[in-house]
Structure formats: structure tokens, C-alpha cells
């Protein structure tokens, strides 16, 4: 990391170096949320999409506020899809989908695909349980872009097709921090 002294005159070289990190943080927050019913076909979320510049590395986190119209019904299955060339690492944590009641009181952590690089879009699908009480699920990882900008999107559906709605609520967010 380069540091500059107070009162130091900035040179062209210093400004160029600073411009390299001109877009270090990106945040998108879902304003309305979305619902899926009776489907296991993952489709793009209309709000949780980010564009990553070419030849960059970002660490990202999706904080998903999840809700189900009924316990032990539907649950959530999601993945990251992207355009152009990228390597994507993905892990998840949240309510386990294997709990009989699927209730918030049954919260336990779940994790999958720990640090496995995926260069084929989309990534493998990750499963999180849902409850009639809003719960948080997390998808974290790293995206390394190639020579062209990458548009990355959360795609999701119900894990098991169910008439009880599964929702990603307003306030869910995707934050990405540039690391290289």
C-alpha cells in the first residue's frame, strides 16, 4: 500500500496509481424483492446484478433475506451467472435445508463449494433453507475477471417445487470490494 504525506504534492504518477482503485466498492440493494412459486428453474434476479470491470479481482458477499410462506417447504437454491470470462469462488452459509421443521428455531449453519474455483457460468447451485420468519443467508466469494467486463447476476429458484412461495426480500444486498 502506498501512503502519501500530508502536504505532499501529487504527481501524475501518483494520480495514475490512485485511479487504479477508483472503483473499490460496489453495493446494490434490492428495493422490491422477488418471489418464486412452484418452480425449480433458476432465473435471474431482476435487482441483484453487478458489473465488474475487466482484469480485476473482487471479494463479494450477497446477504439474502429469505422467507417462505410455509416451514419445510420450497427453500432456496441459488447460483452466480456471468457474462464473458471469469473465475468465481463461492461459499454459502445460512439455514440448513435438511431440517424437518424448517423453522427459525432450527437454525444451523450450512456451507458448500468451499473455495472451489468455477470458470464455467453459472456456478454450481447452493441450497439454503427458508422459514416463515425472515432469515439471512450468505453467499460469499471472489470473482476474477478476464479481458472483458463481467456482468454477474444472482439466479435462483425454489430448491423443491412448492406452492408455498419462497422470497428474496427487499433489503437483500450484494457488496463487492476490489482487492486487485
Residue pairs with C-beta under 8 A, 6 or more apart in sequence:
2 14
2 17
4 10
4 14
21 178
23 53
23 178
24 177
24 178
25 175
25 176
25 177
25 178
26 50
26 52
26 58
26 174
26 175
26 176
27 173
27 174
27 175
27 176
28 47
28 48
28 49
28 50
28 173
28 174
29 171
29 172
29 173
30 45
30 47
30 48
30 168
30 169
30 170
30 171
30 172
30 173
31 47
31 170
32 47
32 170
33 47
33 65
33 167
33 168
33 169
33 170
33 171
33 172
34 45
34 46
34 47
34 167
34 168
35 165
35 166
35 167
36 43
36 74
36 156
36 157
36 158
36 165
36 166
36 167
37 158
37 162
37 163
37 164
37 165
37 166
38 158
38 161
38 162
38 163
39 157
39 158
39 161
40 77
40 157
40 158
40 159
40 160
40 161
41 157
42 77
42 78
42 79
42 122
42 125
42 155
42 156
42 157
43 155
43 156
43 157
44 81
44 153
44 154
44 155
45 153
45 154
45 155
45 156
45 168
47 172
48 62
48 153
48 154
48 168
48 172
48 173
48 174
49 151
49 152
49 153
49 154
49 174
50 60
50 151
50 152
50 174
50 176
51 149
51 150
51 151
51 152
52 58
52 86
52 143
52 145
52 149
52 150
52 151
52 152
52 176
53 145
53 149
54 145
54 146
54 147
54 148
54 149
54 150
55 145
55 146
55 147
56 144
56 145
56 178
56 180
57 142
57 143
57 144
57 145
57 178
57 179
57 180
58 142
58 143
58 176
58 177
58 178
58 179
59 140
59 141
59 142
59 176
59 177
59 179
60 140
60 141
60 142
60 143
60 174
60 175
60 176
60 177
61 138
61 139
61 140
61 174
61 175
62 138
62 139
62 140
62 154
62 172
62 173
62 174
63 136
63 137
63 138
63 172
63 173
63 174
63 175
64 76
64 78
64 94
64 128
64 136
64 137
64 138
64 139
64 154
64 168
64 172
65 134
65 135
65 136
65 168
65 169
65 170
65 171
65 172
66 76
66 94
66 95
66 128
66 130
66 131
66 134
66 135
66 136
66 137
66 166
66 167
66 168
66 169
67 130
67 131
67 132
67 133
67 134
67 135
67 166
67 167
67 169
68 74
68 75
68 102
68 130
68 131
68 132
68 164
68 165
68 166
68 167
69 132
69 164
69 165
69 166
70 132
70 162
70 164
71 101
71 102
71 103
71 131
71 132
72 99
72 100
72 101
72 102
73 102
73 160
73 162
73 164
74 130
74 158
74 159
74 160
74 161
74 162
74 164
74 165
74 166
75 97
75 102
75 127
75 128
75 129
75 130
75 158
75 159
75 160
75 166
76 97
76 127
76 128
76 129
76 130
76 137
76 156
76 158
76 159
76 166
76 168
77 125
77 126
77 127
77 128
77 156
77 157
77 158
77 159
78 92
78 125
78 126
78 128
78 139
78 154
78 155
78 156
78 157
79 90
79 122
79 123
79 124
79 125
79 126
79 154
79 155
79 156
80 88
80 90
80 121
80 122
80 123
80 139
80 141
80 143
80 152
80 153
80 154
80 155
81 121
81 122
81 123
81 152
81 153
81 155
82 88
82 121
82 122
82 143
82 150
82 151
82 152
82 153
83 121
83 148
83 150
83 151
84 145
84 146
84 148
84 149
84 150
84 151
85 119
85 145
85 146
85 147
85 148
85 150
86 119
86 121
86 143
86 144
86 145
86 146
86 150
86 152
87 117
87 118
87 119
87 142
87 143
87 144
88 117
88 118
88 119
88 121
88 123
88 141
88 142
88 143
88 144
88 152
89 115
89 116
89 117
89 118
89 141
89 142
89 143
90 113
90 116
90 118
90 123
90 124
90 126
90 139
90 140
90 141
91 111
91 112
91 113
91 114
91 115
91 139
91 140
91 141
92 110
92 111
92 112
92 113
92 126
92 127
92 128
92 137
92 138
92 139
92 140
93 109
93 110
93 111
93 137
93 138
93 140
94 109
94 110
94 128
94 129
94 135
94 136
94 137
94 138
95 102
95 104
95 106
95 107
95 108
95 110
95 128
95 129
95 130
95 131
95 135
95 137
96 106
96 108
96 109
96 110
96 129
97 110
97 127
97 128
97 129
97 159
98 129
99 106
99 108
99 129
100 106
102 129
102 130
102 131
103 131
103 132
103 133
104 131
104 132
104 133
104 135
107 135
110 127
110 128
110 129
112 124
112 126
112 127
113 123
113 124
113 126
116 124
118 124
122 155
126 139
127 159
128 137
129 135
130 166
134 169
139 154
142 179
143 150
143 152
143 176
154 168
154 174
156 168
158 166
